[in-house]
Amino acid sequence: MAKLGNTIATLFVGAAIGVAVGYILATDKETREEDLEKVKKGLNNLKDKFAKKTTDLEEEIYHT
């Protein structure tokens, strides 16, 4: 049973690598850079939301 899990995990990792390589080869540089900027903005937004929630939670815990 453990071998089946390892096989499936390996299959998913291989598929992810294949998708990444295919994306890099199929798109031009400008498109990749635009997509990367979108991902960066999204991650920054998530980071900001998490930081705000953490701060709000700290205030709720310590100032109650």
Secondary structure, DSSP 8 states (H G I E B T S, - for coil): -HHHHHHHHHHHHHHHHHHHHHHHHHS-HHHHHHHHHHHHHHHHHHHHHHHHHHHHHHHHHHT-
